[in-house]
């Protein structure tokens, strides 16, 4: 269950936690940022996606999707509406738009996009793909039953050689018979990748099984310099190809901390000194960071309690949304304040 962190979030969380206890079922919930959900719900795009839903239901769908795939959902919202900092309104609008759009595009290209499931909103942030091209890709996909090969992109209306060259490496096809279509290896480097596998002793049958975990060791055995000469690529490109082949379909987000899934909510009186808890950083300020540990009040980790080395500002170590492990130092019931430490 996904719960937005806006108005009445705590009350909703408490209700859900009590309901789960009564149900006695293996169901968990998480609190997610609902920044920009109301903007999306009233947008033209939301009306196109859910013409029969009112704005409150569209917001609910957006909040749920943020737990499933935050990137795919947040690209539908103007970055300014997400709230990127208290000084964003002091920046020139054009400069802010260009900078934020660049950051979003970098994120999308780093993660990669599933060509057979991505929405036009997500596709339009891939390098080389405009809004019109994104719609054409989705139309081609719907008319032809999906992409089975990256080469099929060349049949999409208005997608020329230059656009293909820019976007192909960022678009993944998990269902393709060619393992390389589910990696960041660009089609122009396919011959080099295939030659690399051949020189390292990998048969087509072995490649089809996806058993490439030993490729790095095999490449070291053959000699990377020799492989560069034989495949005609530089050392950096060779290393990138090896990394991609070892983990086809790899999503760099898998290495990030997972969202906190909860089954209950505590009260202030439940906290005791020395309790160790997982929490989510809600705000980073000059003198420390406020961390949500599941009670109504956020706890404060003073800057002196963040790490064992000297830091000028908490932002050197923490950012909003980080999942951290904290220990309770003290609880002031009267003033409703919680002191935490990250020095475990």
C-alpha positions in Angstrom: 0.0 0.0 0.0 1.4 3.4 -1.0 0.5 6.4 1.3 1.3 10.0 0.3 3.2 12.1 2.8 1.0 15.2 2.5 -2.0 16.3 4.6 -3.3 13.7 7.0 -0.5 11.3 6.1 0.0 10.3 9.7 -3.7 9.7 10.3 -3.9 7.6 7.1 -0.8 5.6 8.2 -2.3 4.9 11.6 -5.6 3.8 10.0 -3.8 1.5 7.5 -1.6 0.0 10.3 -4.6 -0.8 12.5 -6.5 -2.3 9.5 -3.5 -4.5 8.7 -3.4 -5.8 12.2 -7.1 -6.7 12.0 -6.7 -8.4 8.6 -3.7 -10.4 9.8 -2.5 -10.7 6.2 1.1 -10.3 4.8 0.5 -6.8 3.6 3.0 -3.9 4.0 2.8 -0.1 3.3 5.2 2.6 2.5 5.0 6.4 2.7 6.1 8.1 -0.5 6.4 11.8 -1.6 3.3 13.1 -3.2 4.9 16.3 -4.5 3.4 17.2 -7.8 0.6 14.6 -7.6 -2.1 17.3 -7.6 -0.4 19.0 -10.6 -0.4 15.7 -12.5 -4.0 14.9 -11.6 -5.3 18.1 -13.2 -3.1 17.9 -16.3 -4.1 17.1 -19.8 -1.9 13.9 -19.7 -3.7 12.5 -16.7 -7.1 13.2 -18.4 -5.8 11.2 -21.5 -4.6 8.3 -19.3 -7.6 8.1 -17.0 -10.6 9.9 -18.7 -13.1 8.2 -16.4 -11.3 9.1 -13.1 -11.8 12.3 -11.2 -8.8 14.3 -10.0 -8.6 12.6 -6.6 -8.4 9.1 -8.1 -5.8 10.3 -10.6 -3.7 11.6 -7.7 -4.1 8.2 -5.9 -2.9 6.4 -9.0 0.2 8.7 -9.2 1.0 8.0 -5.6 0.8 4.3 -6.0 2.9 4.3 -9.2 5.7 6.2 -7.4 6.3 3.1 -5.3 6.4 0.9 -8.4 8.5 3.0 -10.6 9.2 6.6 -9.4 11.2 7.6 -12.5 8.5 6.6 -15.0 5.9 8.6 -12.9 7.8 11.7 -12.0 8.8 12.5 -15.6 5.1 13.3 -16.2 5.4 16.3 -13.9 7.1 19.6 -14.6 10.2 19.4 -12.4 9.4 22.8 -10.9 6.1 21.4 -9.4 8.1 18.7 -7.5 9.8 21.3 -5.3 13.5 21.1 -5.9 14.6 23.7 -3.3 13.5 26.8 -1.4 15.4 29.1 -3.8 14.0 27.7 -7.1 11.8 30.8 -7.5 14.8 33.1 -7.4 16.3 31.5 -10.5 15.6 32.7 -14.0 12.7 30.4 -15.2 14.4 29.5 -18.5 17.7 28.6 -16.8 15.8 26.5 -14.2 13.8 24.7 -16.9 17.0 23.9 -18.9 18.9 22.7 -15.9 16.1 20.5 -14.5 15.3 19.0 -17.9 19.0 18.1 -18.3 19.0 16.4 -14.9 15.9 14.4 -15.8 17.3 13.4 -19.1 20.5 12.2 -17.5 18.6 10.1 -15.0 16.5 8.5 -17.7 19.5 7.7 -19.9 21.5 6.3 -17.0 18.7 3.9 -16.0 17.6 3.0 -19.5 14.0 2.5 -20.8 12.1 -0.6 -21.5 11.0 0.0 -25.1 7.9 -2.2 -24.8 6.4 -0.7 -21.7 7.6 3.0 -21.5 5.1 5.8 -21.8 5.5 8.6 -24.3 6.3 10.9 -21.3 9.3 8.7 -20.4 10.4 8.1 -24.0 10.5 11.8 -24.7 13.3 12.2 -22.1 15.6 9.8 -23.9 18.4 11.4 -25.9 17.3 12.0 -29.5 13.6 11.3 -29.0 11.2 14.2 -29.3 7.6 14.2 -28.1 6.4 13.4 -31.6 8.8 10.5 -32.0 7.8 9.2 -28.6 4.2 9.0 -29.7 5.2 7.4 -33.0 7.2 4.7 -31.1 4.1 3.9 -28.9 1.8 3.8 -32.0 4.2 1.4 -33.8 4.4 -0.8 -30.7 0.6 -1.0 -30.4 0.1 -1.7 -34.1 2.9 -4.4 -34.4 2.7 -6.1 -31.0 5.9 -4.7 -29.5 9.5 -4.5 -30.4 11.5 -7.8 -30.7 14.7 -6.2 -32.1 16.3 -2.7 -31.8 16.5 -2.6 -35.6 12.8 -2.3 -35.8 13.2 1.3 -34.4 14.3 2.2 -37.9 10.8 1.5 -39.2 9.2 4.0 -36.8 7.8 7.0 -38.6 10.2 10.1 -38.6 12.9 8.2 -36.7 15.9 8.8 -38.9 19.5 7.5 -38.7 20.7 10.4 -36.4 17.9 9.8 -33.9 18.5 6.1 -33.9 22.2 6.7 -33.3 21.4 8.9 -30.3 18.6 6.8 -28.6 19.3 3.1 -29.4 21.7 2.5 -26.6 19.2 3.7 -24.0 16.3 1.6 -25.1 16.1 -1.9 -23.8 14.2 -5.0 -25.1 14.0 -7.7 -22.4 12.1 -10.0 -24.7 14.7 -9.9 -27.6 16.4 -13.0 -28.7 19.6 -11.0 -28.9 21.1 -10.5 -25.4 22.7 -7.3 -26.4 19.3 -5.6 -27.0 18.8 -5.7 -23.2 22.0 -3.9 -22.4 23.4 -0.4 -22.8 25.7 -1.7 -25.6 24.9 0.4 -28.7 24.0 -1.5 -31.9 27.1 0.0 -33.6 29.2 -1.9 -31.0 27.5 -5.2 -31.5 30.2 -6.7 -33.8 32.8 -5.8 -31.2 30.8 -7.3 -28.4 30.2 -10.5 -30.4 33.9 -10.7 -31.3 34.8 -10.2 -27.6 32.6 -13.1 -26.6 34.1 -15.3 -29.3 37.6 -14.5 -28.2 36.8 -15.3 -24.6 35.4 -18.7 -25.5 31.7 -18.1 -25.2 29.5 -20.1 -27.5 26.1 -18.8 -28.8 24.3 -21.4 -26.6 26.1 -20.2 -23.5 25.4 -16.6 -24.3 21.7 -17.4 -24.8 21.6 -18.9 -21.3 22.9 -15.6 -19.9 25.8 -17.3 -18.1 28.3 -14.4 -18.5 29.4 -13.9 -14.9 32.9 -15.1 -15.6 33.5 -12.8 -18.6 35.7 -10.3 -16.7 38.1 -13.1 -15.6 38.1 -14.6 -19.1 38.9 -11.2 -20.6 41.8 -10.8 -18.1 43.1 -14.2 -19.1 43.1 -13.4 -22.8 44.5 -9.9 -22.2 42.5 -6.7 -22.5 45.0 -5.0 -24.7 44.8 -7.9 -27.2 41.0 -7.8 -27.0 41.1 -4.0 -27.8 43.2 -4.7 -30.9 41.1 -7.6 -32.1 37.7 -5.9 -31.5 38.8 -2.5 -32.7 37.6 -0.6 -29.7 39.3 1.5 -27.0 39.9 0.3 -23.4 37.1 2.3 -21.9 34.6 1.0 -24.4 35.8 -2.6 -23.9 35.4 -2.3 -20.1 31.9 -0.8 -20.6 30.9 -3.7 -22.9 32.2 -6.3 -20.4 30.3 -4.7 -17.5 27.0 -4.6 -19.5 27.4 -8.2 -20.7 28.0 -9.5 -17.2 24.6 -8.1 -16.1 22.2 -7.9 -19.0 19.1 -6.0 -18.0 20.9 -4.5 -15.0 19.0 -1.6 -13.4 21.4 0.7 -11.5 18.5 1.5 -9.1 18.7 -2.0 -7.8 21.8 -0.9 -5.9 20.0 1.9 -4.1 18.4 1.5 -0.7 14.9 0.0 -0.9 11.9 2.0 0.4 10.9 1.2 4.0 8.0 -1.1 4.0 6.0 -1.0 7.3 3.3 -3.0 9.0 2.6 -0.8 12.0 3.2 2.7 13.4 4.6 3.5 16.8 3.8 6.3 19.2 6.1 8.5 21.0 5.7 6.6 24.3 6.9 3.4 22.5 10.4 4.9 22.0 13.2 4.1 24.5 16.8 5.2 24.6 19.2 3.0 22.7 16.5 1.7 20.4 17.9 1.2 16.9 15.5 2.0 14.0 15.4 2.5 10.3 14.3 6.0 9.2 13.9 8.3 6.2 15.5 11.7 6.0 12.7 14.3 5.7 14.7 17.5 5.9 18.3 18.6 6.0 19.1 21.9 7.7 22.2 23.8 8.9 22.3 22.1 12.4 21.3 18.6 11.5 18.7 16.5 9.8 15.1 15.5 10.7 14.4 11.8 10.3 11.0 10.0 10.1 11.2 6.9 12.3 7.5 6.0 12.2 6.0 8.2 15.0 4.1 11.4 14.5 7.1 13.6 15.3 10.3 13.4 13.2 13.5 12.9 15.2 16.5 15.3 15.0 20.0 14.0 14.3 22.3 16.9 15.3 25.2 17.6 13.0 27.6 16.4 15.7 25.8 13.0 15.7 25.8 12.4 11.9 29.2 10.8 11.5 32.6 10.4 13.3 34.4 13.0 11.1 34.0 16.8 11.0 31.5 18.1 8.4 30.7 21.7 7.6 27.1 20.9 6.7 24.8 17.8 7.0 24.2 17.9 3.2 27.8 16.6 2.8 26.5 13.3 4.1 22.7 13.2 3.8 20.0 14.2 1.4 16.2 14.1 1.6 14.9 10.6 1.0 18.0 8.7 2.3 17.2 5.6 4.3 19.4 5.7 7.5 19.8 3.6 10.6 19.6 5.6 13.8 19.7 5.1 17.6 17.4 6.9 20.0 19.4 9.1 22.4 16.5 10.7 24.3 12.8 11.3 24.2 11.2 14.5 25.6 7.5 13.6 26.1 6.5 17.0 27.3 8.0 18.9 24.4 7.5 16.0 22.0 11.2 16.0 20.8 13.3 13.0 19.8 17.1 13.1 19.8 18.8 10.6 17.5 22.3 9.6 16.5 23.8 7.9 13.5 26.9 7.0 15.5 25.9 3.4 16.2 
